[in-house]
Each structure stands twice: as C-alpha cells, then as structure tokens.
Amino acid sequence: MRIFLIGPALLGVIHLAGSLLADDVRQVVHKRPSVVYSNVSTALSNTPKSGTMQFEDGSSVPYRFTVDRGPGEHLVVHLMFNGRKAGQVDLNFAPEYGGEATLIIAKVDSDGKVIREELAGTDKAKLGYAPDWLLNFAFGGSLREAAEAIEKGSFAGVGSGAFGGGALTAEQQKQRDEWLQYNASRPTTDPNAAADQYMGRK
C-alpha cells in the first residue's frame, strides 16, 4: 500500500518545494540602485517593443511588450502574444550593503493558457505547462548575465529569456526540458490534493 503513495507524495513535495523556493528570483549587483535601475530602464526603452517570433516550422507569432514604471525603482514588464497578455516580470531594486550594491528581486507570472494557445504547434507551446516557479528559476540565468554586464558597464539590451527564450544557459535548457518531459508523462494527479491526502489533511 505504501508504494502507491510514493508517486503522489513526490509530486506534492516537488510542487511545494518549487512554490516555496522559487516564488521569485534574486540577484545582487555590485552597483548602486540608481545605476542598476537606470541601466535596466534604459535597456527596456531601447529595445523594440514589438516584433514577430519565427519558428523552425515556418510559423510566426507577433509579440509586444510594455513597461510600467511604478513609484520608486520598480518596473513591471508585460508580454503579449497576438494582443493577449502571456505574462509579466515584476522587477524591484533594493539597496544592499549600505546602498553600495543592489538586490534585484524579480517575479515572473505567466498565463499558461495564452502561451499554449498562441504558440500552439510550436516547440515553445510546452512552456504553457511550466509552473511559474520553474520560469522564475529559468529567469535567474538571464538575471545573472544582466548583473555581470551591468557591473562591467556593457549591459545593452533585454532578451526574451524571462519566458523561456534563447537566453537560457545549456544547463538551464536541460533542466527545463527534463521538467517538461516529466510533466508530459506524469499522472494527471493534483499535487496539492495528493500532498494533503498523504499528510492526512483531507
């Protein structure tokens, strides 16, 4: 009997660990907050706000992004496919080490349904099944690259890595693909319900 509980319990643990450990992603940049914010804000301003994603099968999807600049040093980047909101990245810039450095706190929120529908038939459609904690994890690579570039004074642009684009490292792509493969083959069990049942909460 115990062996039948291992699968649902493991799913529950994976879901719980992901939601706790990767609710956001954080990166320290060894520059003052005003400098880091200015670099990121300027890069977003200089990046084309719309374009077309081209896929190997010849299909294409138009995209557009907008940027909200909140009070203080706060940015929210909204990404749209075919005019439908696919997700957003929330960026906060907090002083670190007495203001000599900056802690960037980024949180990715996605709309899996929109991603699946708008990217249907492409290899990127699978990203619509990825939970936000995995996208936050993947975004960490882009954030580290940006931090290094800002520190070197060579930060020039913003890529699409926040939503699973080409900015992922080989290792991150491997981890993302392994998760997507696992997700496609796993039992259709609600991990929250399974974890609650296993822990005796229901």
ChimeraX attribute file (.defattr): number of C-alpha atoms within 10 A of each C-alpha:
attribute: neighborCount
match mode: 1-to-1
recipient: residues
	/A:1	5
	/A:2	5
	/A:3	6
	/A:4	8
	/A:5	13
	/A:6	12
	/A:7	15
	/A:8	21
	/A:9	20
	/A:10	14
	/A:11	19
	/A:12	23
	/A:13	16
	/A:14	14
	/A:15	17
	/A:16	14
	/A:17	13
	/A:18	17
	/A:19	15
	/A:20	11
	/A:21	12
	/A:22	19
	/A:23	18
	/A:24	23
	/A:25	21
	/A:26	20
	/A:27	17
	/A:28	19
	/A:29	25
	/A:30	20
	/A:31	20
	/A:32	19
	/A:33	22
	/A:34	16
	/A:35	16
	/A:36	24
	/A:37	22
	/A:38	12
	/A:39	20
	/A:40	20
	/A:41	18
	/A:42	15
	/A:43	15
	/A:44	20
	/A:45	14
	/A:46	12
	/A:47	13
	/A:48	12
	/A:49	13
	/A:50	14
	/A:51	12
	/A:52	13
	/A:53	12
	/A:54	12
	/A:55	14
	/A:56	8
	/A:57	9
	/A:58	7
	/A:59	13
	/A:60	14
	/A:61	15
	/A:62	14
	/A:63	18
	/A:64	17
	/A:65	20
	/A:66	15
	/A:67	17
	/A:68	11
	/A:69	13
	/A:70	11
	/A:71	7
	/A:72	11
	/A:73	16
	/A:74	17
	/A:75	21
	/A:76	18
	/A:77	16
	/A:78	18
	/A:79	23
	/A:80	19
	/A:81	22
	/A:82	14
	/A:83	12
	/A:84	14
	/A:85	17
	/A:86	23
	/A:87	21
	/A:88	21
	/A:89	21
	/A:90	17
	/A:91	23
	/A:92	20
	/A:93	24
	/A:94	19
	/A:95	17
	/A:96	17
	/A:97	11
	/A:98	8
	/A:99	14
	/A:100	12
	/A:101	20
	/A:102	25
	/A:103	21
	/A:104	23
	/A:105	17
	/A:106	23
	/A:107	25
	/A:108	25
	/A:109	21
	/A:110	23
	/A:111	16
	/A:112	19
	/A:113	14
	/A:114	19
	/A:115	23
	/A:116	18
	/A:117	12
	/A:118	22
	/A:119	22
	/A:120	15
	/A:121	13
	/A:122	17
	/A:123	11
	/A:124	16
	/A:125	18
	/A:126	19
	/A:127	23
	/A:128	22
	/A:129	16
	/A:130	17
	/A:131	16
	/A:132	24
	/A:133	22
	/A:134	21
	/A:135	24
	/A:136	25
	/A:137	23
	/A:138	27
	/A:139	27
	/A:140	23
	/A:141	20
	/A:142	20
	/A:143	22
	/A:144	15
	/A:145	14
	/A:146	23
	/A:147	23
	/A:148	15
	/A:149	16
	/A:150	19
	/A:151	14
	/A:152	11
	/A:153	10
	/A:154	12
	/A:155	18
	/A:156	15
	/A:157	17
	/A:158	19
	/A:159	14
	/A:160	13
	/A:161	18
	/A:162	28
	/A:163	26
	/A:164	19
	/A:165	15
	/A:166	13
	/A:167	20
	/A:168	22
	/A:169	14
	/A:170	10
	/A:171	11
	/A:172	17
	/A:173	16
	/A:174	12
	/A:175	15
	/A:176	20
	/A:177	14
	/A:178	12
	/A:179	14
	/A:180	17
	/A:181	12
	/A:182	11
	/A:183	14
	/A:184	12
	/A:185	8
	/A:186	11
	/A:187	12
	/A:188	8
	/A:189	12
	/A:190	12
	/A:191	20
	/A:192	16
	/A:193	15
	/A:194	21
	/A:195	22
	/A:196	14
	/A:197	15
	/A:198	15
	/A:199	11
	/A:200	8
	/A:201	9
	/A:202	9
